[in-house]
């Protein structure tokens, strides 16, 4: 068994997120060191160095992308500010969600920092679970370390998802949008009514001038 303190947890986290077609990650079960290797063996510079598989290292497969996507969803649900949350909800809808999510966070620096802390805690817990599942660290050691890494309590977030509060906020936003729509419609109607009145006055004036005797026309 590995001493958890000896494990290169940062590199293992990187490995679990790496979906590149050009690299593969391996972990040394003796030292806890993780290394990236080219997927194409012809691209290896040091041909004399034995491949990790020949040294009984363990291949680190990346986590399913749906797990990472669920982190986007759960983080977005916890965002306190309605406008920020609405923009993030739009960003994570459909293909390209990860890129749009990151691009949107650039508009909110504090929220972006909150995401990094949230993301790191989630990923470290998964890395610890991976080590336990591979039999590299004791189960109770991994569980203790996992419990020491809860989702961070951040001022930028509202804490656990409250569906009632979110539903009320969304309802208020819909009412506000409808009221703005009504105001625009009423203003548009008034504008058209003024135009019609003005046009009617012009027509009446022209009609009156045409009906008047020639000497009385303006």
Secondary structure, DSSP 8 states (H G I E B T S, - for coil): ---GGGS-HHHHHHHHH---SSEEEEE-TTT--EEEEESSGGG-S-TTS--GGGGT-EEE----HHHHHHHHHHHHHHB--HHHHHHHHHHTSSTTHHHHHHHHHTT-HHHHHHHHHHHHHHHHHHHHHHHHHTTSS-HHHHHHHHHTS-----TTB-SS--HHHHHHHHHHHHHHHHHHHHHHHHHHHHHHHHHHHHHHHHHHHHHHHHHS-GGG--
